[in-house]
Each structure stands twice: as C-alpha cells, then as structure tokens.
C-alpha cells in the first residue's frame, strides 16, 4: 500500500514538473519571438512562481544559477535567427527546467548530477550564443553579463557540491569565470560551427571544475591533472579534426 502511495505521489510530481517546464518553455518562446514587454513580464512572473513553489528553502539554493539560466534562455530565443531555431531553444530550455526542478523536488543522490548538467548547460549555452554571433557584432554589455552569469552559476554549483562557499572558492569562481569568458571569446573566433565552439568551452569547464573539486577534497594527484590535460587536448583535437572533414 505504501509503495502504491509513493508511486502515485512521484507520478503526480512528475506531471506537475512537466507541466511547469512546458509552460516555461512556451513563455520563453512567446516572449523571445514577440519581444513584447508584456510577455517578458509574464515570463519572469512564471519563473518567480516556479522558483518560490519548488524552492527547498535552504541556504544552498542555486538562485544565481537559476537567474543565469533565465537570462540565457530568453537571450538565446531573442537572438535566434528564425522561428525554428527559437522553437528548438525553447524546447531545450523546457527540458533543462525539468531537470532543474527534478533536482529540487526529489531528494535523492542523483540531484547533484542533475544540477551539474544544468550548470554545464549554462556554460555551453553562453558559448553557443557568442559563437553564433560575429564576435565583432556582440553587444558590448554581453561580456560582463556573461562573466556575472558564469560567476553566479559557478558559485552556486560549488556551494551545492561542497556544502559551503569560502574565500578560496570565491577566488576560484572569479578566476574560472574570467578564463571561461576568454575561452568563450577565443572559441567564437575559431573557423567552425557554434556547436563545436560550445563543445570546446564545455570540455574546459568540466575538466577545470573536476580538478578543483578534487583539490578541495584533498584527493588531487599530479596524475589527475596530467590525465585531465591530456583528455582535454585529445577531445579538442578531435573537434578540430571533425570540423575540418
């Protein structure tokens, strides 16, 4: 009987999360393609409702990560070249919102993995945006906003992963954000598609954060740094080869 109740509760929660994620994606599409202030307000109001409804009410809440995602989602839809691209971006945003909400609602060990996917998607999305627009046509304010979005997302990511945020993590977040923005800018100058540029930045982000988390846990070894560097170099070379074929 208890198992049936649990299954029923999980099913209803899944339906609820799916509905909220779908509405969020739909509003991102409408607000981004119509570019009307009214729909942008509705989009933000829906986001605020989602955050309040599904918040764990803990100090570790990824509020800045969530805010960075909202900004990125509406920006990518806003600057989409056509309706089809805007639809795809909105659909992906809805899926990421579902992943985020799932990590907030279900208290299981996989929640950190879900938030990790959410965090890395923000980094990847910012890289894709810069690579899809000519570096010389990028709005000047996009660079500091990207820096702040990455810093906020990284801060929340480290807080959740390690259970706190001290001066050492703050320094890492600032340095990583600066290097990530530089990596994003350089990747956008490379002569291949925006997805490949985003993949290079994603590799840099995953490997860098893995090394730092190992360092914080006291389990870092020289071999780990060497392995990550080799993997990063090999994957980058593979991307270059694939883009030239």
N, C-alpha and C positions, 0 to 999 in steps of 0.2 A: 504493500500500500504506500509506504514511504517513498519507494523508488518511483512509483507512478506519479506521485505528487511532485517529486523532484524533476522528472522528465517533463511534466506539464508546465512547471514553472520555467524551466530552461527554454521550452518551446515558445512560451508566451514572451519571454525576454528577447529571444532571437527575432521574433516577429516585430516586436517593438523597436529593436535596434535597426532592423532592416527598413522599417517604415521611416524612422528618423533620418537614416542615412540617405534614403531615396529622396526625401523632401529636401534635404540639404543640397544634394547634387542638382536637383531640379531648380532650386532657387539660385544656385551658383550659375547655372546655365542662363536663366532668365535675366538675372542681374548683370552678368558679364556681357551678354549679347545685346540687351536692350540699352544698357548704360544709362539707365534712369535712376535718379537719386532715390525715388520711392522704393524700387526693388532692391537697391543696395541696403536700404534701411531694413527692409523685410528680411533680407539675407542675414544681416547682422543680428537682428532680433531673434531669428531662428537659432543662430549659433549660440547666442547668450542663453536661450532657453535650454538648448541641449547641454551646455556646459553646467548650468545650475542643476538640471534634472539628474544628470548622470555623474556628478562630482562625488568623489569618495569623502570629501571634506577632510582631507589630510594635508599636512604641510608639504607632502611630496607631489601634490597635484601638478601636472605638467601644463600650467596655464600659459606660460610663454610659448611652449611648444605648440599648444593649441592655437594661440593667436598667430604664430608664424604660419601655421598651416592655412588658416582662414585667409590671410593676406595673400599667400601664394596661390591658393585655389582661385580666388576671384581675379588675381592678376593674370594668371595663365589663360583663363577663359576670356578675359577682357582683350588680351593681345593675340588671341587666336586668329589665324588668317582667314578661316572660313567656318561655317556653321558645323560642318562635320568634325573638324578638329575640336571645336568648342564642346561638342557633344561628348566626344571621347574623353576629353579632360574632365568634364563634369562627372562622367561615369566613374572614372578613376578616383576622383575626389570623393564620391559617394562610397566607393569600396574602402578607401583609406579611413573615412569617417567611421564606417562599420568596424574596422579593425581597432580603431582608437576606442570606440565605445565599448567594444567587447573586452578590451584590456581594463577598462574602468569598472565594468559591471561584474565580470566573472573573476572570482578570487581563486585563481589557480596559478601554477608555476609558469605557465606559458605567457602570462601577461607581460612580462619583461621582454619576451621575444616579439610580441605584438607591438609594443611601444618602440622597440628597436627598429622594426620595419617602418613604423610611422615616422620615426626620426630620420632615418636614412632616406626615406621618400622625400622629405622636405629638402634635404641637401641635393638630391638628384633633381628635383623639380626646379630649384633655383638655377642649377647648372644648365638644365634644358632651356629655361627661359633666356638666359644670357646667350646660349649658343644658337638659339633660333632667331635671334635679332642681331643685326650687324653691331659689333662692339662699338662702332662709332655713332650708332643711332640709338643706343641705350640711353634712357632718361638719366641724367646725372644723379638724381636722388635715389635711383635704384641700387646703387652701390652701397651707400651707408645703410639703406633699409635691408639689403641682403645681409650685410655684416651683422646688424642687430638681430635679424631673424635667425641667423645661424647661431649667434651667441646665446640667444634666449632658449633656442631648442636644445643646444648642447648643455647649457646649464641645467635644464630640467632633466635631460637624459642622464647626466652624471649623478644628479641628486637621487633619481629613482634607482639607478644601477648600484650606487654605493651607500645610499641611506643618509646622505648629507651633502653639504656644499661649503668647503672651507676656502682659505686663500689660495692654496695650491691648485684646487680645481678651478677657481676663478681665473687664475693666471693661465692655466691650460686652455680654458674656454676662450679667452681673449686671443691667445696665440693661435689656437686652432682656427678660430673664426677668420683671423687675418690671413692665414695661409690658405684657408679654404676659398676665400674671396679671390685671392691671387691665382689659385689653381683654376677656379671657375673662369676667370678672365683669360688666362692663357689657353685653357681648353677651348674657349669660344673662338680663339684666333686660328685654331688648327683647321686644315682644309678637309674636314669631313663632316658627316651629319651630326645633328644636335644630340641624337641618342648616344652616339659614340663618345661625344664630348661629356655628356652626363655620366656615362659609364666610367670614364677615367676619373672624374671627380668622386664618384661613388666608391671606387676602389681605394682612392686616397683616404676618404673618410672612414671606411670600415677598418682599414689596416692601422690607421693612426689611432683611432679610438681603442682598438684591441690592444695595442701596445701600452697605451696609457692606463687602461683598466688593469692590465697585468702588473704594471708598475705599482699601482695603488694597492693591489692585493699582496704585493711583496713576492710574487711568483715570476717576475720577469727575469729572463736569462738573455745572454748575448745571442744565443742561437735563435731565440724567438724574434729578436729584431732582424737578424740576418734572414730568417725564413720569410718574415713578412715583407722585407725589402725585395727579396727575390721573387716572391709571388706577385707583388705589386708591379715589378719590372716586366715579368713574363706576361701578365694579363694586359698591361699597357701595350707591349709589343704585339700581342695577338690582335688587339683592337686596331692598331695601325695597319697590320697585315690585312685584316678583314676589310678595312675601309678602302684599301687600295685595289682589292680584287674587283 
